[in-house]
Amino acid sequence: MNKNLQQKLSSLEDLIAIQKNSVVAGGQATQYMHGMANGMILAHAIFSDSAPKYVSRPRKPYGRNVRHKSTRSKRNR
């Protein structure tokens, strides 16, 4: 591998690390950021001739108590 390609792959690795940190559970853009990170990982794998190690998508945070207007209005009747 030539030096120029190694430098570009190193830059791509830095960008992948930033993108991985952008994949936050419960965020509005989670699916987009997850797809972007995995796309960058795939590109890196193609250029470095290696197997990609994809980022798993974070689970949605469950267990939150959410009050809905419909349940609150029923209690007040």
Secondary structure as GFF3:
##gff-version 3
##sequence-region A 1 77
A	DSSP	alpha_helix	3	22	.	.	.	ID=ss1
A	DSSP	alpha_helix	30	48	.	.	.	ID=ss2
A	DSSP	alpha_helix	69	75	.	.	.	ID=ss3
###
